[in-house]
Amino acid sequence: MNMIRNAVLSFTLLLAAITSTAQSRIDNYMNDLERCPDVETTYTERRNHNRRLTKVNTVMNFSNQEYYQRLVQLFERERTNTITATRRNDMMIYRFENHKGTSTYSLVQNAGNYTLVKNWRSKDPDGQPENDDSNDSSWLTDPIIVEHNGSGFVTVTSTSSNTVITNTANH
């Protein structure tokens, strides 16, 4: 009986490590991209009263197809580690969850312009999403939609219409 319990515990820890690694591979590449001069990065962070990070939204815009291809490879490599995965020809949305929180990554291509969006929200010590003053947790389940129009405008919107980030930079 002890052996079975230990095997189950080991397997659970391995799955948690794999999911954490999955996020870290994409996050590490995002950190590399942020240092590239041809990548425009916009982020917002929210901290609780203890100054602990509870929510991060990052939007990266670029036109380098090599960056996009590498991200597609990373996304596909980690698809089996997601909670949800959605893909169509021009968009990928993957969601991961681990002991630290929930992350949703959206990768969109449109006419040679690419946008990567990451939304992360921490969990409180009881494993529940951290509360904030907006009382809006819909972004944890609602995918993010990123739209390019031909004029270089990028709009990032949650499907619940509670979050809108508009970037008017030309790419």
Secondary structure, 3 states (H helix, E strand, C coil): CHHHHHHHHHHHHHHHHHHHHHHHHHHHHHHHHHCCCCCEEEEEEEECCCCCEEEEEEEEEECCHHHHHHHHHHHHHHHHHCCEEEEECCEEEEEEECCCEEEEEEEEEECCEEEEEEEEEEECCCCCECCCCCCCCHHHCCCEEEEECCCCCEEEEECCCCCEEEECCCC
